Amino acid sequence: MGHVKGIGGLFFRARDPDALNAWYRERLGIGAGCSADADGPVDEWSWSTTAGPVVFAPFKAASDYFPADKQYMINLRVDDLDAVLAPFYEAGDDVITKEEWNDPAVGRFARVHDPEGNPIELWEPPQT
């Protein structure tokens, strides 16, 4: 029997896919042609990521953890939350942080939204 080895893609609808792809590449350095590591492989179709944990968790339909009108929220694992948030602050974007989200055993969190209103949770795991 085969085993699933990880997430192979994340596909979602967008009003303007080209503009949204450009925003994700420019703001977060993710998407086709990007690599999480400076010397990582790059191709025109995929984003080369760094290995690490992925939480796969359906939420109750009535959850208020992310907006009720959105069916998903992407969580991106980051190595330096403050540095990743800097361009959002510089652009005057809304950045949501709450002390109750942070836990030394789990890490630090912040919430931003892409130009189409999709929630993005940024997670800095604890340093090991």
C-alpha positions in Angstrom: 0.0 0.0 0.0 1.3 3.5 -0.9 1.5 6.4 1.5 0.8 10.0 1.1 4.1 11.9 1.5 2.9 15.5 1.8 0.8 18.2 0.2 1.4 18.4 -3.5 -0.5 21.6 -4.2 -3.0 24.1 -3.0 -5.5 25.2 -5.6 -8.2 27.9 -5.1 -10.3 30.2 -7.1 -9.4 33.9 -7.7 -11.0 36.8 -9.4 -7.6 37.8 -10.9 -5.3 34.8 -10.7 -2.3 36.6 -12.4 -2.5 39.5 -10.0 -2.9 37.3 -7.0 0.1 35.1 -8.1 2.2 38.2 -8.4 1.1 39.4 -5.0 2.1 36.1 -3.3 5.4 36.0 -5.1 6.3 39.7 -4.3 4.9 39.9 -0.7 5.6 36.4 0.6 8.1 34.9 -1.9 5.8 31.9 -2.5 4.3 30.4 -5.6 5.6 29.1 -9.0 9.3 29.8 -9.5 10.0 30.4 -5.8 12.2 28.6 -3.3 12.2 28.8 0.5 16.0 28.1 0.4 18.4 30.4 -1.4 20.0 27.5 -3.2 16.9 25.4 -3.5 15.6 24.1 -6.8 13.4 26.4 -8.9 11.1 25.6 -11.8 8.3 27.5 -13.5 5.5 25.5 -11.9 6.3 24.8 -8.3 7.4 26.4 -5.1 10.2 24.6 -3.4 9.5 24.5 0.4 11.5 23.6 3.4 10.5 20.3 5.1 8.6 20.6 8.3 5.3 20.0 10.0 1.9 20.5 8.2 -1.3 20.7 10.2 -4.3 19.2 8.4 -7.4 20.1 10.4 -11.0 20.4 9.3 -12.8 23.0 11.5 -16.4 23.1 12.6 -18.6 25.0 10.2 -19.5 27.5 12.9 -15.8 28.2 13.9 -14.9 31.8 14.3 -11.1 31.1 14.0 -11.3 32.5 10.4 -14.0 34.3 8.5 -17.3 32.4 8.1 -17.5 33.4 4.4 -14.2 31.6 3.6 -13.9 27.9 3.2 -10.2 27.7 4.1 -7.3 29.5 5.7 -3.8 28.9 4.6 -1.2 28.7 7.4 2.4 29.5 6.3 5.3 28.4 8.5 8.0 31.2 8.7 11.4 31.5 10.2 11.2 35.1 11.4 7.7 36.4 11.9 8.8 40.1 12.4 10.8 40.1 9.2 7.9 38.5 7.2 5.4 41.0 8.6 7.6 44.1 7.8 6.4 44.5 4.2 2.8 44.3 5.4 3.4 47.1 7.9 5.3 49.1 5.3 2.3 48.8 2.9 -0.1 49.9 5.6 -1.9 46.5 5.5 -3.9 45.2 8.4 -1.9 42.8 10.5 -3.7 41.0 13.3 -1.8 39.7 16.3 -3.2 38.5 19.6 -1.1 37.5 22.6 -3.5 34.6 23.3 -2.5 33.0 20.0 1.1 32.8 21.1 2.5 29.9 23.2 6.2 29.3 23.8 5.6 25.6 23.2 3.8 26.1 19.9 5.1 29.4 18.5 4.0 32.9 17.5 1.1 33.8 15.1 -0.1 36.7 13.0 -3.0 37.0 10.5 -3.0 39.0 7.2 -5.2 38.9 4.1 -4.4 38.7 0.5 -5.9 41.3 -1.9 -8.9 39.1 -2.5 -9.6 38.8 1.3 -8.3 35.3 1.8 -7.0 34.9 5.4 -3.3 33.9 5.8 -2.1 32.7 9.2 1.7 33.2 9.6 3.3 30.8 12.1 6.8 31.0 13.6 7.4 27.7 15.4 9.5 27.8 18.5 13.2 27.7 17.9 14.7 24.3 18.6 
